[in-house]
Amino acid sequence: MLILAGFAIQAEAKSLPFGVNAGAVIIDQAGRRINARRPYHRIISLYGAHTENLYSLGLEAEIIGVSPNEAYPPKARSKTVFSYHDDPEKFMAARPDLVLIRPMIDRGYPQLVQRLEKSAITVVSLQPGTIDEMYVYWEILGVLTGKQDRAQQMIAQFKHKVSEIESLTAPILTKKKVYFEAIHKQMKTFAPEAMTMFALKTAGGVNIAQDAQQVRNTNIAFYGKERILSHADEIDVFIAQQGAMNRPTIALIKAETGFSAIKAIKNNQILIIDEMIVSRPTLRLIDGILEIGRFLYPPLFKGGDD
């Protein structure tokens, strides 16, 4: 049984890979059980979304280290930088009581993780992939840091803004059909349940690739050029996320062999959007929803970013 936003839900029913029970015992994505009865005060974050959410929780003073290439908030760049490539001694010298990682680090750098744990440093591995998981993730961060009330405020604030945006798009009779690109070179999109697709749906878009096949347990999905082109006449808007794994440009997309047949390409309806506001589990996901909405329905979303 997990506790979320003041009410109980069954982990099995929601397929959530992590949670927190009524006794403040955290279960992370590696299956660790962490007793969080006392807040952690010296935190190293090895994932930009963790860092951003810690700042949203009001924990700037508690953050003693961040990952390389931190981008938001800008003040995070002033913190000491730590990497999963670093020697464990660097971590231990900083005396953290909590190191926040994500599953990729658990899988790829087990020796670092094990060394930290042997040194009595708590390690928690989290990276939500869906909106339901994001809410639980925020609550977990609140429990770990003693900021439960602020975490609940974040959840309520996000849900309220989503509700406002949905009220805007609900009356649209014919919603625009969208292909949302995740990785251009591999012709991959997003899993139907990914946060990115939640953002698209909330903004009033219709995912043309509902039949995409998820890649393992990630938010990425296989699709392929042939299947994209099979919808050429239906795709009203082509959206591509831009980030570390995908560096598309409008010119690159237009020049892709066969893409000239896509209605969105013909009509110059191409949006390049920062992955940090559509793929990361932070409050800025609202910014991503609004940016998509303004592109899909400009008159409707005029002034809609207040």
Backbone as CSV, one residue per row, in Angstrom:
resi,resn,N_x,N_y,N_z,CA_x,CA_y,CA_z,C_x,C_y,C_z
1,MET,0.848,-1.194,0.000,0.000,0.000,0.000,0.887,1.249,0.000
2,LEU,0.607,2.183,-0.886,1.347,3.422,-0.957,0.441,4.572,-0.530
3,ILE,1.063,5.630,-0.030,0.308,6.809,0.358,0.621,7.921,-0.634
4,LEU,-0.385,8.459,-1.253,-0.187,9.512,-2.243,-1.191,10.631,-2.025
5,ALA,-0.659,11.826,-1.797,-1.508,13.021,-1.699,-2.665,12.836,-0.717
6,GLY,-2.372,12.166,0.394,-3.352,12.044,1.454,-4.309,10.890,1.311
7,PHE,-4.149,10.053,0.267,-5.031,8.904,0.179,-4.242,7.682,-0.247
8,ALA,-4.772,6.510,0.064,-4.049,5.266,-0.178,-4.363,4.721,-1.564
9,ILE,-3.347,4.182,-2.226,-3.551,3.507,-3.506,-2.774,2.202,-3.507
10,GLN,-3.222,1.253,-4.280,-2.521,-0.013,-4.400,-1.416,0.115,-5.443
11,ALA,-0.191,-0.246,-5.075,0.926,-0.192,-6.011,0.649,-1.071,-7.220
12,GLU,0.069,-2.246,-6.989,-0.174,-3.175,-8.080,-1.146,-2.584,-9.105
13,ALA,-2.166,-1.871,-8.599,-3.184,-1.330,-9.495,-2.612,-0.252,-10.405
14,LYS,-1.674,0.525,-9.881,-1.091,1.612,-10.643,0.216,1.204,-11.324
15,SER,0.722,0.022,-11.032,1.995,-0.459,-11.569,3.136,0.489,-11.230
16,LEU,3.111,1.034,-10.026,4.157,1.956,-9.610,5.367,1.188,-9.102
17,PRO,6.558,1.534,-9.582,7.764,0.790,-9.180,8.394,1.281,-7.891
18,PHE,7.787,2.280,-7.250,8.363,2.828,-6.029,7.255,3.492,-5.228
19,GLY,7.550,3.867,-3.965,6.519,4.506,-3.166,6.979,4.772,-1.751
20,VAL,6.036,5.200,-0.916,6.315,5.463,0.494,5.105,4.997,1.284
21,ASN,5.348,4.238,2.350,4.219,3.747,3.136,3.941,4.653,4.328
22,ALA,2.920,4.299,5.091,2.476,5.153,6.187,3.531,5.314,7.268
23,GLY,4.486,4.390,7.347,5.559,4.481,8.330,6.763,5.243,7.837
24,ALA,6.610,5.997,6.741,7.689,6.781,6.144,8.849,5.905,5.694
25,VAL,8.523,4.713,5.204,9.531,3.834,4.614,9.459,3.989,3.098
26,ILE,10.560,4.462,2.533,10.645,4.678,1.090,11.042,3.382,0.402
27,ILE,10.396,3.084,-0.720,10.810,1.984,-1.586,11.208,2.607,-2.910
28,ASP,12.508,2.498,-3.262,12.941,3.134,-4.502,12.883,2.159,-5.670
29,GLN,13.362,2.577,-6.833,13.218,1.758,-8.032,14.166,0.562,-8.065
30,ALA,15.119,0.538,-7.166,15.993,-0.630,-7.045,15.481,-1.583,-5.972
31,GLY,14.347,-1.224,-5.330,13.793,-2.067,-4.279,14.366,-1.788,-2.902
32,ARG,15.179,-0.747,-2.769,15.710,-0.396,-1.447,14.573,0.067,-0.542
33,ARG,14.690,-0.246,0.701,13.739,0.238,1.714,14.492,1.183,2.637
34,ILE,14.079,2.434,2.654,14.781,3.466,3.414,13.851,4.053,4.461
35,ASN,14.260,3.970,5.700,13.480,4.569,6.783,13.759,6.063,6.805
36,ALA,12.748,6.855,6.496,12.938,8.297,6.367,12.239,9.067,7.482
37,ARG,12.357,8.575,8.687,11.690,9.246,9.821,12.367,10.576,10.159
38,ARG,13.638,10.724,9.804,14.342,11.984,10.014,14.758,12.556,8.666
39,PRO,14.588,13.863,8.470,14.944,14.467,7.177,16.451,14.415,6.925
40,TYR,16.813,14.259,5.665,18.215,14.336,5.266,18.569,15.797,5.015
41,HIS,19.805,16.175,5.368,20.195,17.593,5.324,21.408,17.879,4.454
42,ARG,22.127,16.849,4.029,23.306,17.053,3.179,23.142,16.159,1.944
43,ILE,22.652,16.769,0.868,22.177,15.991,-0.278,23.040,16.247,-1.518
44,ILE,23.434,15.161,-2.173,24.064,15.242,-3.485,23.067,14.698,-4.504
45,SER,22.797,15.479,-5.521,21.852,15.088,-6.578,22.619,14.786,-7.859
46,LEU,22.439,13.580,-8.393,23.121,13.196,-9.627,22.171,13.124,-10.825
47,TYR,21.099,13.887,-10.759,20.151,13.966,-11.880,19.518,15.342,-11.838
48,GLY,19.520,16.034,-12.984,19.037,17.406,-13.022,17.613,17.588,-12.532
49,ALA,16.744,16.606,-12.782,15.356,16.723,-12.321,15.293,16.675,-10.796
50,HIS,16.131,15.819,-10.180,16.182,15.800,-8.712,16.556,17.192,-8.201
51,THR,17.593,17.765,-8.799,18.071,19.077,-8.364,16.973,20.130,-8.478
52,GLU,16.318,20.159,-9.631,15.266,21.147,-9.847,14.133,20.990,-8.838
53,ASN,13.755,19.750,-8.560,12.674,19.522,-7.596,13.089,19.858,-6.173
54,LEU,14.340,19.618,-5.831,14.817,19.996,-4.504,14.746,21.508,-4.321
55,TYR,15.098,22.251,-5.370,14.967,23.711,-5.291,13.496,24.103,-5.158
56,SER,12.617,23.428,-5.877,11.183,23.732,-5.774,10.655,23.459,-4.376
57,LEU,11.273,22.504,-3.695,10.890,22.192,-2.312,11.500,23.161,-1.306
58,GLY,12.341,24.076,-1.773,12.962,25.057,-0.885,14.190,24.540,-0.171
59,LEU,14.979,23.714,-0.847,16.091,23.023,-0.193,17.455,23.459,-0.722
60,GLU,17.585,24.693,-1.133,18.863,25.151,-1.684,20.010,24.920,-0.704
61,ALA,19.800,25.205,0.566,20.877,25.070,1.557,21.263,23.623,1.794
62,GLU,20.324,22.717,1.622,20.597,21.302,1.880,21.345,20.615,0.729
63,ILE,21.346,21.230,-0.443,22.025,20.650,-1.605,23.508,20.986,-1.528
64,ILE,24.350,19.960,-1.372,25.791,20.205,-1.289,26.521,19.799,-2.567
65,GLY,25.818,19.171,-3.480,26.447,18.759,-4.719,25.430,18.444,-5.788
66,VAL,25.814,18.695,-7.041,24.919,18.446,-8.175,25.689,17.748,-9.294
67,SER,24.960,17.292,-10.286,25.570,16.600,-11.424,26.176,17.605,-12.407
68,PRO,27.038,17.139,-13.305,27.581,18.038,-14.331,26.471,18.538,-15.259
69,ASN,26.709,19.665,-15.894,25.795,20.213,-16.897,24.424,20.573,-16.338
70,GLU,24.381,20.958,-15.061,23.116,21.435,-14.503,22.689,22.692,-15.249
71,ALA,21.391,22.813,-15.507,20.900,23.952,-16.284,19.840,24.774,-15.562
72,TYR,19.120,24.144,-14.616,17.999,24.855,-13.996,17.783,24.369,-12.564
73,PRO,17.572,25.318,-11.627,17.692,26.763,-11.836,19.152,27.161,-12.024
74,PRO,19.414,28.316,-12.629,20.800,28.710,-12.897,21.697,28.695,-11.668
75,LYS,21.144,29.013,-10.489,21.952,29.045,-9.277,22.517,27.672,-8.915
76,ALA,21.934,26.600,-9.456,22.450,25.254,-9.172,23.871,25.086,-9.693
77,ARG,24.229,25.879,-10.706,25.563,25.757,-11.293,26.663,26.208,-10.347
78,SER,26.283,26.886,-9.268,27.285,27.337,-8.291,27.635,26.248,-7.277
79,LYS,26.902,25.147,-7.286,27.144,24.052,-6.347,28.333,23.194,-6.812
80,THR,28.951,22.483,-5.853,30.035,21.561,-6.176,29.519,20.466,-7.107
81,VAL,30.297,20.141,-8.127,29.880,19.160,-9.129,30.408,17.770,-8.777
82,PHE,29.519,16.794,-8.864,29.868,15.388,-8.651,29.389,14.594,-9.858
83,SER,30.118,13.535,-10.184,29.750,12.674,-11.299,29.845,11.220,-10.869
84,TYR,29.036,10.370,-11.523,29.139,8.938,-11.233,30.454,8.357,-11.735
85,HIS,31.234,9.164,-12.457,32.572,8.734,-12.865,33.610,9.027,-11.780
86,ASP,33.245,9.846,-10.802,34.191,10.249,-9.753,34.571,9.089,-8.842
87,ASP,35.728,9.232,-8.206,36.133,8.277,-7.181,35.199,8.406,-5.990
88,PRO,34.790,7.290,-5.384,33.896,7.360,-4.217,34.446,8.239,-3.096
89,GLU,35.775,8.352,-3.021,36.378,9.156,-1.958,35.936,10.621,-2.032
90,LYS,35.692,11.107,-3.253,35.241,12.493,-3.396,33.888,12.674,-2.734
91,PHE,33.014,11.691,-2.913,31.690,11.755,-2.275,31.831,11.705,-0.757
92,MET,32.609,10.774,-0.295,32.714,10.581,1.153,33.347,11.783,1.845
93,ALA,34.271,12.451,1.150,34.903,13.636,1.727,33.893,14.765,1.930
94,ALA,32.833,14.786,1.129,31.803,15.829,1.253,30.812,15.538,2.372
95,ARG,30.843,14.345,2.896,29.985,13.903,4.014,28.473,14.070,3.730
96,PRO,28.003,13.581,2.606,26.549,13.635,2.371,25.841,12.601,3.241
97,ASP,24.581,12.875,3.561,23.796,11.827,4.216,22.813,11.191,3.224
98,LEU,22.673,11.813,2.038,21.788,11.270,1.009,22.366,11.567,-0.373
99,VAL,22.433,10.540,-1.220,22.800,10.719,-2.631,21.623,10.247,-3.472
100,LEU,21.073,11.160,-4.257,19.943,10.850,-5.135,20.467,10.516,-6.526
101,ILE,20.107,9.325,-7.010,20.546,8.881,-8.330,19.321,8.477,-9.148
102,ARG,19.559,7.903,-10.321,18.474,7.336,-11.115,18.883,5.928,-11.552
103,PRO,17.940,5.128,-12.045,18.235,3.723,-12.337,19.415,3.491,-13.266
104,MET,19.639,4.398,-14.221,20.774,4.242,-15.130,22.094,4.164,-14.369
105,ILE,22.216,4.941,-13.289,23.445,4.922,-12.477,23.519,3.636,-11.667
106,ASP,22.381,3.201,-11.148,22.335,1.924,-10.421,22.836,0.786,-11.294
107,ARG,22.366,0.765,-12.536,22.726,-0.323,-13.450,24.161,-0.216,-13.958
108,GLY,24.588,1.007,-14.253,25.878,1.191,-14.906,27.072,1.345,-13.992
109,TYR,26.823,1.753,-12.740,27.931,2.047,-11.830,27.688,1.434,-10.453
110,PRO,27.471,0.121,-10.409,27.143,-0.532,-9.132,28.259,-0.430,-8.097
111,GLN,29.497,-0.373,-8.541,30.599,-0.300,-7.575,30.565,1.005,-6.795
112,LEU,30.279,2.112,-7.472,30.150,3.392,-6.787,29.017,3.339,-5.775
113,VAL,27.863,2.844,-6.204,26.685,2.791,-5.338,26.969,1.921,-4.109
114,GLN,27.555,0.770,-4.332,27.854,-0.137,-3.217,28.852,0.479,-2.244
115,ARG,29.838,1.199,-2.782,30.835,1.834,-1.903,30.184,2.908,-1.047
116,LEU,29.289,3.678,-1.617,28.590,4.706,-0.848,27.754,4.075,0.258
117,GLU,27.044,3.024,-0.075,26.187,2.375,0.917,27.008,1.736,2.032
118,LYS,28.165,1.177,1.688,29.035,0.593,2.711,29.587,1.653,3.655
119,SER,29.595,2.894,3.174,30.062,4.014,3.994,28.911,4.683,4.741
120,ALA,27.769,3.990,4.820,26.590,4.459,5.562,25.967,5.713,4.952
121,ILE,26.147,5.895,3.653,25.484,6.988,2.937,24.228,6.425,2.276
122,THR,23.101,7.029,2.554,21.844,6.560,1.967,21.798,6.907,0.482
123,VAL,21.480,5.930,-0.335,21.336,6.111,-1.777,19.891,5.810,-2.152
124,VAL,19.277,6.701,-2.918,17.902,6.511,-3.372,17.876,6.703,-4.886
125,SER,17.316,5.718,-5.586,17.269,5.727,-7.046,15.840,5.920,-7.529
126,LEU,15.596,7.020,-8.254,14.254,7.347,-8.727,14.313,8.032,-10.083
127,GLN,13.385,7.701,-10.947,13.170,8.419,-12.205,11.784,8.053,-12.728
128,PRO,10.774,8.831,-12.372,9.409,8.505,-12.807,9.252,8.633,-14.305
129,GLY,8.374,7.806,-14.853,8.127,7.838,-16.285,6.738,8.292,-16.661
130,THR,5.799,8.270,-15.698,4.416,8.664,-15.963,4.003,9.757,-14.980
131,ILE,2.858,10.353,-15.224,2.366,11.407,-14.334,2.043,10.848,-12.955
132,ASP,1.407,9.682,-12.878,1.123,9.079,-11.569,2.411,8.848,-10.797
133,GLU,3.446,8.377,-11.487,4.731,8.154,-10.828,5.356,9.481,-10.388
134,MET,5.166,10.528,-11.183,5.724,11.834,-10.824,5.164,12.341,-9.500
135,TYR,3.871,12.167,-9.295,3.273,12.617,-8.041,3.863,11.863,-6.845
136,VAL,4.012,10.552,-6.987,4.600,9.753,-5.908,6.059,10.155,-5.678
137,TYR,6.764,10.389,-6.757,8.163,10.824,-6.690,8.295,12.129,-5.916
138,TRP,7.440,13.099,-6.207,7.488,14.359,-5.459,7.204,14.125,-3.989
139,GLU,6.246,13.256,-3.703,5.942,12.982,-2.307,7.127,12.310,-1.612
140,ILE,7.796,11.402,-2.309,8.973,10.748,-1.731,10.049,11.780,-1.399
141,LEU,10.307,12.699,-2.324,11.307,13.740,-2.053,10.898,14.569,-0.835
142,GLY,9.608,14.818,-0.705,9.127,15.562,0.459,9.342,14.810,1.765
143,VAL,9.088,13.511,1.753,9.289,12.694,2.953,10.769,12.614,3.307
144,LEU,11.618,12.433,2.305,13.058,12.318,2.548,13.640,13.581,3.169
145,THR,13.056,14.719,2.853,13.633,15.999,3.269,12.819,16.749,4.316
146,GLY,11.726,16.153,4.759,10.880,16.831,5.729,10.035,17.936,5.124
147,LYS,9.821,17.889,3.825,9.055,18.919,3.132,7.754,18.347,2.554
148,GLN,7.092,17.514,3.357,5.872,16.868,2.872,4.812,17.877,2.465
149,ASP,4.629,18.926,3.262,3.597,19.913,2.948,3.880,20.615,1.621
150,ARG,5.130,20.977,1.416,5.488,21.645,0.163,5.306,20.695,-1.019
151,ALA,5.618,19.417,-0.836,5.421,18.438,-1.906,3.945,18.341,-2.277
152,GLN,3.081,18.340,-1.273,1.646,18.299,-1.545,1.186,19.559,-2.268
153,GLN,1.790,20.692,-1.930,1.456,21.942,-2.619,1.859,21.874,-4.086
154,MET,3.030,21.277,-4.361,3.482,21.119,-5.739,2.495,20.274,-6.538
155,ILE,2.052,19.166,-5.936,1.102,18.279,-6.598,-0.210,19.022,-6.877
156,ALA,-0.705,19.725,-5.868,-1.966,20.459,-6.023,-1.832,21.566,-7.061
157,GLN,-0.711,22.285,-7.038,-0.463,23.372,-7.993,-0.438,22.836,-9.417
158,PHE,0.249,21.720,-9.621,0.355,21.130,-10.952,-1.017,20.673,-11.443
159,LYS,-1.744,19.964,-10.598,-3.058,19.450,-10.996,-4.027,20.586,-11.309
160,HIS,-3.951,21.659,-10.534,-4.836,22.800,-10.764,-4.557,23.430,-12.132
161,LYS,-3.271,23.597,-12.455,-2.921,24.206,-13.736,-3.320,23.298,-14.896
162,VAL,-3.127,21.985,-14.721,-3.546,21.031,-15.754,-5.048,21.129,-15.988
163,SER,-5.803,21.224,-14.902,-7.253,21.333,-15.016,-7.660,22.591,-15.784
164,GLU,-6.976,23.703,-15.522,-7.263,24.949,-16.242,-6.999,24.795,-17.740
165,ILE,-5.883,24.145,-18.076,-5.527,23.979,-19.487,-6.515,23.033,-20.174
166,GLU,-6.892,21.969,-19.494,-7.866,21.028,-20.058,-9.207,21.703,-20.315
167,SER,-9.555,22.661,-19.474,-10.802,23.405,-19.690,-10.731,24.236,-20.968
168,LEU,-9.521,24.714,-21.286,-9.332,25.472,-22.522,-9.515,24.594,-23.753
169,THR,-8.943,23.389,-23.708,-8.910,22.541,-24.906,-10.138,21.643,-25.052
170,ALA,-10.875,21.442,-23.980,-12.032,20.525,-24.029,-13.038,20.867,-25.126
171,PRO,-13.351,22.143,-25.383,-14.369,22.449,-26.406,-13.908,22.242,-27.845
172,ILE,-12.614,21.996,-28.081,-12.118,21.838,-29.454,-12.740,20.594,-30.072
173,LEU,-13.437,20.761,-31.169,-14.137,19.637,-31.787,-13.192,18.741,-32.585
174,THR,-12.297,19.351,-33.347,-11.346,18.578,-34.145,-9.942,18.927,-33.687
175,LYS,-9.369,18.045,-32.905,-8.043,18.315,-32.343,-6.945,17.900,-33.320
176,LYS,-5.844,18.625,-33.277,-4.755,18.385,-34.221,-4.006,17.093,-33.895
177,LYS,-3.666,16.366,-34.965,-2.927,15.115,-34.829,-1.432,15.405,-34.937
178,VAL,-0.679,14.781,-34.028,0.733,15.130,-33.873,1.609,13.887,-33.871
179,TYR,2.733,13.988,-34.576,3.796,12.997,-34.377,4.849,13.679,-33.523
180,PHE,5.200,13.043,-32.380,6.153,13.625,-31.426,7.430,12.792,-31.451
181,GLU,8.472,13.383,-32.002,9.742,12.679,-32.169,10.589,12.731,-30.906
182,ALA,11.160,11.575,-30.541,12.072,11.509,-29.399,13.524,11.491,-29.850
183,ILE,13.838,10.605,-30.815,15.209,10.477,-31.329,15.142,10.394,-32.850
184,HIS,15.605,11.438,-33.519,15.433,11.529,-34.971,16.172,10.424,-35.722
185,LYS,17.438,10.216,-35.395,18.251,9.249,-36.143,17.672,7.840,-36.091
186,GLN,17.007,7.512,-34.991,16.460,6.165,-34.818,14.965,6.098,-35.088
187,MET,14.384,7.216,-35.484,12.951,7.286,-35.770,12.131,6.744,-34.592
188,LYS,12.467,7.234,-33.404,11.757,6.808,-32.209,10.862,7.928,-31.701
189,THR,9.750,7.535,-31.113,8.815,8.461,-30.493,8.777,8.163,-29.002
190,PHE,7.674,8.492,-28.352,7.534,8.256,-26.919,6.477,7.189,-26.648
191,ALA,6.655,6.475,-25.549,5.654,5.508,-25.128,4.336,6.243,-24.877
192,PRO,3.213,5.623,-25.191,1.916,6.303,-25.036,1.647,6.848,-23.641
193,GLU,2.215,6.213,-22.595,1.963,6.654,-21.225,3.027,7.621,-20.709
194,ALA,4.004,7.982,-21.531,5.085,8.862,-21.101,4.566,10.248,-20.741
195,MET,5.303,10.940,-19.869,4.919,12.293,-19.473,4.823,13.218,-20.683
196,THR,5.683,12.997,-21.664,5.655,13.814,-22.877,4.307,13.732,-23.564
197,MET,3.749,12.526,-23.613,2.444,12.349,-24.254,1.316,12.899,-23.388
198,PHE,1.503,12.894,-22.088,0.546,13.562,-21.205,0.533,15.056,-21.519
199,ALA,1.727,15.620,-21.716,1.832,17.045,-22.043,1.114,17.340,-23.356
200,LEU,1.331,16.479,-24.347,0.679,16.673,-25.649,-0.835,16.600,-25.522
201,LYS,-1.328,15.596,-24.829,-2.778,15.432,-24.675,-3.396,16.597,-23.924
202,THR,-2.724,17.033,-22.844,-3.244,18.143,-22.047,-3.326,19.415,-22.892
203,ALA,-2.352,19.591,-23.796,-2.342,20.775,-24.661,-3.356,20.684,-25.794
204,GLY,-4.053,19.553,-25.909,-5.090,19.418,-26.918,-4.652,18.702,-28.177
205,GLY,-3.471,18.068,-28.139,-2.995,17.322,-29.292,-3.384,15.861,-29.227
206,VAL,-3.420,15.218,-30.385,-3.729,13.789,-30.481,-2.474,13.066,-30.967
207,ASN,-2.011,12.106,-30.207,-0.822,11.340,-30.552,-1.124,10.397,-31.714
208,ILE,-0.446,10.613,-32.846,-0.680,9.790,-34.024,-0.066,8.394,-33.868
209,ALA,0.861,8.257,-32.901,1.614,7.001,-32.738,1.185,6.236,-31.484
210,GLN,-0.107,6.102,-31.299,-0.624,5.388,-30.134,-0.199,3.921,-30.116
211,ASP,0.147,3.385,-31.295,0.528,1.981,-31.384,2.039,1.770,-31.253
212,ALA,2.773,2.792,-30.841,4.225,2.683,-30.696,4.576,1.667,-29.617
213,GLN,5.671,0.938,-29.848,6.093,-0.111,-28.927,7.189,0.402,-28.006
214,GLN,6.929,0.369,-26.712,7.854,0.873,-25.700,9.181,0.111,-25.718
215,VAL,10.275,0.841,-25.564,11.606,0.236,-25.483,11.892,-0.109,-24.025
216,ARG,11.872,-1.402,-23.728,12.090,-1.897,-22.357,11.219,-1.100,-21.381
217,ASN,11.822,-0.581,-20.292,11.033,0.157,-19.300,11.312,1.654,-19.381
218,THR,11.582,2.144,-20.597,11.883,3.560,-20.768,10.636,4.308,-21.264
219,ASN,10.784,5.621,-21.431,9.677,6.407,-21.984,9.785,6.549,-23.500
220,ILE,10.768,5.853,-24.087,10.992,5.890,-25.530,10.293,4.700,-26.191
221,ALA,9.867,4.887,-27.436,9.168,3.818,-28.152,9.656,3.732,-29.594
222,PHE,9.721,2.498,-30.106,10.045,2.282,-31.517,8.877,2.757,-32.391
223,TYR,9.216,3.279,-33.556,8.170,3.557,-34.542,8.674,3.295,-35.953
224,GLY,9.649,4.055,-36.398,10.215,3.798,-37.714,9.624,4.675,-38.790
225,LYS,10.435,4.921,-39.837,10.020,5.842,-40.898,8.796,5.341,-41.648
226,GLU,8.749,4.049,-41.932,7.623,3.518,-42.702,6.294,3.791,-42.018
227,ARG,6.271,3.587,-40.701,5.015,3.824,-39.968,4.709,5.315,-39.869
228,ILE,5.746,6.142,-39.721,5.516,7.585,-39.716,4.879,8.013,-41.035
229,LEU,5.462,7.551,-42.143,4.975,7.952,-43.461,3.609,7.372,-43.782
230,SER,3.236,6.288,-43.113,1.892,5.739,-43.328,0.823,6.701,-42.815
231,HIS,1.235,7.653,-41.969,0.306,8.670,-41.441,0.555,10.033,-42.074
232,ALA,1.296,10.060,-43.165,1.731,11.344,-43.751,0.599,12.339,-43.950
233,ASP,-0.545,11.867,-44.422,-1.666,12.765,-44.708,-2.440,13.187,-43.458
234,GLU,-2.151,12.528,-42.335,-2.897,12.809,-41.104,-2.151,13.721,-40.139
235,ILE,-0.830,13.793,-40.249,-0.018,14.514,-39.264,-0.137,16.020,-39.492
236,ASP,-0.871,16.674,-38.589,-1.058,18.123,-38.692,0.165,18.887,-38.195
237,VAL,0.816,18.344,-37.170,1.963,19.015,-36.549,3.041,17.983,-36.250
238,PHE,4.286,18.347,-36.526,5.440,17.491,-36.231,6.222,18.171,-35.111
239,ILE,6.333,17.500,-33.956,7.078,18.048,-32.821,8.295,17.172,-32.567
240,ALA,9.423,17.794,-32.294,10.637,17.054,-31.958,11.246,17.643,-30.698
241,GLN,11.576,16.781,-29.743,12.260,17.278,-28.560,13.740,17.451,-28.884
242,GLN,14.332,18.449,-28.247,15.752,18.723,-28.434,16.466,18.589,-27.105
243,GLY,17.519,17.779,-27.096,18.269,17.565,-25.868,19.536,16.793,-26.144
244,ALA,20.081,16.174,-25.100,21.370,15.499,-25.217,21.358,14.380,-26.249
245,MET,20.245,13.648,-26.363,20.182,12.504,-27.263,19.546,12.828,-28.611
246,ASN,19.072,14.044,-28.777,18.396,14.405,-30.025,18.650,15.874,-30.323
247,ARG,19.312,16.135,-31.450,19.657,17.512,-31.824,19.024,17.876,-33.172
248,PRO,17.728,17.828,-33.262,17.089,18.099,-34.554,17.040,19.594,-34.858
249,THR,16.906,19.895,-36.113,16.609,21.255,-36.557,15.464,21.153,-37.548
250,ILE,14.811,22.248,-37.804,13.727,22.236,-38.784,14.275,21.849,-40.152
251,ALA,15.460,22.350,-40.479,16.070,22.019,-41.771,16.363,20.524,-41.888
252,LEU,16.861,19.926,-40.799,17.169,18.490,-40.800,15.906,17.668,-41.008
253,ILE,14.845,18.043,-40.321,13.582,17.304,-40.443,13.026,17.437,-41.862
254,LYS,13.071,18.635,-42.415,12.557,18.848,-43.769,13.357,18.076,-44.818
255,ALA,14.680,17.907,-44.536,15.553,17.250,-45.507,15.510,15.727,-45.423
256,GLU,14.857,15.182,-44.390,14.798,13.728,-44.225,14.069,13.099,-45.418
257,THR,14.694,12.092,-46.001,14.120,11.421,-47.171,12.691,10.939,-46.888
258,GLY,11.764,11.314,-47.718,10.371,10.890,-47.592,9.506,11.809,-46.766
259,PHE,10.119,12.648,-45.928,9.330,13.488,-45.025,8.589,14.609,-45.759
260,SER,8.981,14.903,-46.979,8.287,15.950,-47.733,6.833,15.590,-48.005
261,ALA,6.497,14.293,-47.810,5.115,13.845,-48.016,4.231,14.111,-46.802
262,ILE,4.838,14.429,-45.674,4.074,14.632,-44.439,3.380,15.995,-44.471
263,LYS,2.099,15.998,-44.184,1.314,17.236,-44.252,1.923,18.351,-43.403
264,ALA,2.361,18.022,-42.192,2.941,19.029,-41.298,4.205,19.645,-41.889
265,ILE,5.006,18.814,-42.562,6.232,19.315,-43.170,5.885,20.253,-44.329
266,LYS,4.923,19.846,-45.146,4.488,20.699,-46.259,4.014,22.066,-45.769
267,ASN,3.334,22.063,-44.640,2.723,23.292,-44.120,3.589,24.030,-43.105
268,ASN,4.848,23.601,-42.978,5.786,24.231,-42.030,5.272,24.223,-40.593
269,GLN,4.569,23.170,-40.245,4.060,23.027,-38.885,5.005,22.107,-38.092
270,ILE,6.184,22.639,-37.788,7.232,21.889,-37.094,7.636,22.672,-35.843
271,LEU,7.611,21.999,-34.714,8.004,22.625,-33.450,9.175,21.857,-32.845
272,ILE,10.264,22.560,-32.541,11.385,21.999,-31.795,11.244,22.480,-30.360
273,ILE,11.234,21.555,-29.413,10.983,21.924,-28.018,12.023,21.310,-27.087
274,ASP,12.400,22.050,-26.080,13.422,21.636,-25.113,12.931,20.435,-24.313
275,GLU,13.727,19.361,-24.304,13.323,18.162,-23.576,13.133,18.422,-22.077
276,MET,13.801,19.440,-21.532,13.715,19.692,-20.097,12.325,20.124,-19.661
277,ILE,11.504,20.599,-20.610,10.156,21.019,-20.226,9.073,20.069,-20.735
278,VAL,9.481,18.964,-21.351,8.471,17.981,-21.765,8.782,16.558,-21.301
279,SER,10.028,16.293,-20.886,10.399,14.928,-20.516,10.856,14.777,-19.079
280,ARG,11.012,15.879,-18.368,11.490,15.802,-16.987,10.340,15.963,-15.999
281,PRO,10.378,15.212,-14.899,9.291,15.249,-13.907,9.402,16.431,-12.952
282,THR,9.214,17.623,-13.474,9.303,18.838,-12.667,8.090,19.721,-12.934
283,LEU,7.949,20.767,-12.128,6.841,21.699,-12.325,6.893,22.383,-13.688
284,ARG,8.077,22.430,-14.285,8.187,23.085,-15.596,7.541,22.288,-16.720
285,LEU,7.041,21.119,-16.423,6.264,20.392,-17.423,5.058,21.232,-17.866
286,ILE,4.558,22.065,-16.960,3.471,22.986,-17.318,3.934,23.946,-18.409
287,ASP,5.190,24.414,-18.334,5.721,25.296,-19.375,5.721,24.587,-20.727
288,GLY,6.065,23.291,-20.710,6.064,22.518,-21.949,4.669,22.377,-22.524
289,ILE,3.697,22.116,-21.645,2.306,21.989,-22.097,1.840,23.292,-22.747
290,LEU,2.164,24.404,-22.101,1.748,25.706,-22.635,2.433,26.026,-23.965
291,GLU,3.718,25.654,-24.093,4.422,25.916,-25.348,3.811,25.097,-26.489
292,ILE,3.484,23.852,-26.198,2.819,23.022,-27.216,1.456,23.610,-27.564
293,GLY,0.702,23.982,-26.538,-0.628,24.545,-26.764,-0.598,25.809,-27.598
294,ARG,0.372,26.688,-27.327,0.470,27.932,-28.105,0.776,27.648,-29.572
295,PHE,1.539,26.573,-29.826,1.856,26.232,-31.216,0.654,25.600,-31.912
296,LEU,-0.060,24.729,-31.196,-1.208,24.043,-31.801,-2.389,24.983,-32.016
297,TYR,-2.676,25.794,-31.017,-3.878,26.646,-31.048,-3.519,28.053,-30.554
298,PRO,-2.816,28.844,-31.346,-2.342,30.152,-30.894,-3.420,31.055,-30.302
299,PRO,-4.575,31.250,-30.965,-5.572,32.158,-30.378,-6.091,31.670,-29.019
300,LEU,-6.238,30.361,-28.891,-6.784,29.802,-27.665,-5.851,29.992,-26.488
301,PHE,-4.538,29.895,-26.743,-3.552,29.955,-25.673,-2.932,31.351,-25.504
302,LYS,-3.472,32.329,-26.195,-2.949,33.682,-26.044,-3.073,34.127,-24.600
303,GLY,-1.950,34.447,-23.979,-1.961,34.861,-22.574,-2.154,33.714,-21.616
304,GLY,-2.004,32.451,-22.098,-2.282,31.293,-21.250,-1.136,30.820,-20.417
305,ASP,-0.056,31.645,-20.287,1.087,31.198,-19.495,1.182,31.919,-18.161
306,ASP,0.075,32.507,-17.724,0.052,33.136,-16.403,-0.199,32.102,-15.329
